[in-house]
Amino acid sequence: MSAASRKSRGRSKSAKSKSSRSDEGFWARLSEWRVVSWGWSGACFVGRSAGWALRSHYAWVFAAIVVLAAGVALHRIRAEAFALDEYLVYPEVFRSSEDTPPWLGADDVAAIRSSIAGVEPFSVFDDGIRARLEDAVRDNAWVRGIASVEREFPNSAVVSLDIRKPIAWVEITSPYQGYHLVDRHGVVLPGRYRNATTAPYPMPVIRGGVGQIVDVPAYGSVWSDGAVREGIAVAIELYLLYEAPFARDVPIAEIDVTNVGGRLSERESEIVLRTKSGVAIEWGRSLLAPRQIAELTTDQKIQNLALLNVRYPRLEGVRRAVIRFDEPGMRDVSTEPVGGAE
């Protein structure tokens, strides 16, 4: 997400009196005259020092004087420029750009805009712009940080924000029943939803069985539940599946983490995927699980799923597919297409 904060002179100056406008014009001209005066004084000083150094053959002294004089002059000129109103950036005119992520709602954009608008006007020469903006958006869970700040002279800046991207829904059973969004780092994003709505990209629901996932961390904090974290790890692995040519044949809608750690049975798959048509796919374990037994790689599991999709197009008639072993297989194969989840 990008944003441009620009100074709006016309609106602010219309509210001022003629006398205040004349005073501002006088002080602006005075500040500009001081900048020119300091620059001229510095040039004269360097010239006189150069003549003395050439006559004295003290080149190293001349070089030191030039560096010192230049540093002092630049410092003074920069300080004077900081004070000029023409170089002030006013964040209150912040606007969102066209590349706003589609998963951000209007209220979320408005909250980010409000945070940035609260920053005090700053000079376009100010090196602390990034730090100020990061402090302003620190409490917004959607914003991971400031990606970049591009200054546009004389009085504007384009700010690119690093916006967190949801990777999965987490279904909560009790006491706050509903769905919550998480990103790939396990950070809980703002909002509680009654339904897992359609996303502009594949985003499965992480489920843990009745009464399994109950605690919801505060927005912006990391989900500490181990089962949820493993579900997020599998959601990241599935991005390799989404890139496969047969991905549309097996749209993944759910990541079931009920048996993570063998809570129900050590013999069964710890994580089970479910397609939109209700086909259960035994995935095995996540990359976060301890490797106490042999586990296929993500690529190998996807290849097994591709092979089953060739044998049974769109997995029609398959109720449960096993892809966690070297040889893919099926359980409860029927001749009728599955109409819903188990």
Steps between C-alpha positions, in 0.01 A plus 500: 500500500628847414402842624581857406488780753493841347476855624169670432579870497180635348264368764712606796589846364137584424433500873773748583474879509677732258732621773609146592566425132719804469685406820561148368626641171740729687643221717527262203694763302716570805579127541586470132726808527677341800566180302649701212699715744653198672585344165671821381691535826619141477619548142693817593661324794608206282642740241708693755623171653600372157708812431678475834567127454647547153733774622602295805529167321296339777273292278395264780393792717298638211328165448406476866364855498294430188348186651421676827353804330291287266365297790405810699343665196298191408383462857379858511338481158325174596380650828361801318332279238335298779329817615359596159129428467548420132676174593250375760308178433149488647389141568137601562441494125610135484312300236498130415635393163360270234708201608323461834481123577155358421473331841506836681154635578398864484512530881853355508621749239334784691674393823841497331430838341402643838821373663722661237296822501580540870871548428621856547605684180864426421763642269567311178869516602433323831685166524267384778190475279504119490532467879210741558273313262591163651409632844168624363392162356661277761169422672321401179513121466457516123825692453820303538718806442604774260634351176640824358473879507562690176534876534358722228630852522404751605225387739374145453597142576378164371476237772482126423361287781577132560146366546449156652331247268256246646592141422221309675188519712498353849166366618422565867240281669462648848442738671539750212372295210606627162796532265825694534766586244871420542802575284793270417679604820205399718401860578130545579346764273215732602141390473278209603277357229192284516588325176818423311426720200645447153848646462662631179746210526500148655464529878401184691336473841705354786276285718583308812188305579233581753642687797861476381579862401347740751748773595553802274806719558478877474515656155858541386636224725617155392275196540674275749280190460723229355226340290412833341865570426533164324185575303656830388817314398292269280317800352842633393590161350177502299625794294702241306177313434322816381768538232439147365296471177245265666441726804150596385399135499570468874412837659606482865245651736609372841807404703395273787754507785296300751752214511819711516746326732294180478241634744234265360712224350870462435426274205287750311611800297563794728371750244212437260408727210147521363393619160193708430318181401588336831780263393737434793871502411745354750786751490709356780698743713599863462854631457488617863441150638797306643641262239483182710378295203559520127292776339467573131594844373236749391585437133462124545158540662384726218628248243302225674189717491558569131524126433172434679338782305604326177348171617189665638441837326406767755509209753142414414383197692788526748410564859848485649835529319833402658800696368734486800666174398727407210211326326186714489173321572133541580265406777125459475495527120144517372343522157294804596641854517532642849252776572626637829752480782525197715 
